[in-house]
Amino acid sequence: MSTEAIEQKLTELSERVEALEGKKTEKKKGGWQAIAGQAKHDEHFREAMQLGAELRAKANAEGH
């Protein structure tokens, strides 16, 4: 491999490393963090949680 080819490859790899390091340090607030707590005072959410708890209690009582 020629010196020019090695230098070109090294430059490309250095740029890729810099790009990856930049992505690693970025902290985006997305996914579950963006919506966490939004249903706190939602009556539909509260009802769904209550129904789920009742279904689990019934299933546990039946031995499932």
Rosetta blueprint (number, residue, H / E / L):
1 M L
2 S L
3 T H
4 E H
5 A H
6 I H
7 E H
8 Q H
9 K H
10 L H
11 T H
12 E H
13 L H
14 S H
15 E H
16 R H
17 V H
18 E H
19 A H
20 L H
21 E H
22 G H
23 K H
24 K H
25 T H
26 E L
27 K L
28 K L
29 K L
30 G L
31 G L
32 W H
33 Q H
34 A H
35 I H
36 A L
37 G L
38 Q L
39 A L
40 K L
41 H L
42 D L
43 E H
44 H H
45 F H
46 R H
47 E H
48 A H
49 M H
50 Q H
51 L H
52 G H
53 A H
54 E H
55 L H
56 R H
57 A H
58 K H
59 A H
60 N H
61 A H
62 E H
63 G L
64 H L
